[in-house]
């Protein structure tokens, strides 16, 4: 596991974090670690768009040339209405 040293934190913010940690019966480090993990899990708009582009490319490559392609939406509706 990696480690990180975060400098120039506001003293008041550290005290609020410690107070919250005591109320939640955990450590300030655990709360900070959770916040970092949550933030790191968020994708930026550019990252989301890149994922969409990748999925579209995979779909394009999976398409059979000259074959009639049925929309996934149509297939789902057909199955639902049965």
Rosetta blueprint (number, residue, H / E / L):
1 X L
2 X L
3 X L
4 X L
5 X L
6 X L
7 X L
8 X L
9 X L
10 X L
11 X H
12 X H
13 X H
14 X H
15 X H
16 X H
17 X H
18 X H
19 X H
20 X H
21 X H
22 X H
23 X H
24 X L
25 X L
26 X L
27 X L
28 X H
29 X H
30 X H
31 X H
32 X H
33 X H
34 X H
35 X H
36 X H
37 X H
38 X H
39 X H
40 X H
41 X H
42 X L
43 X L
44 X L
45 X H
46 X H
47 X H
48 X H
49 X H
50 X H
51 X H
52 X H
53 X H
54 X H
55 X H
56 X H
57 X H
58 X H
59 X H
60 X H
61 X H
62 X H
63 X L
64 X L
65 X L
66 X L
67 X L
68 X L
69 X L
70 X L
71 X L
72 X H
73 X H
74 X H
75 X H
76 X H
77 X H
78 X H
79 X H
80 X H
81 X L
82 X L
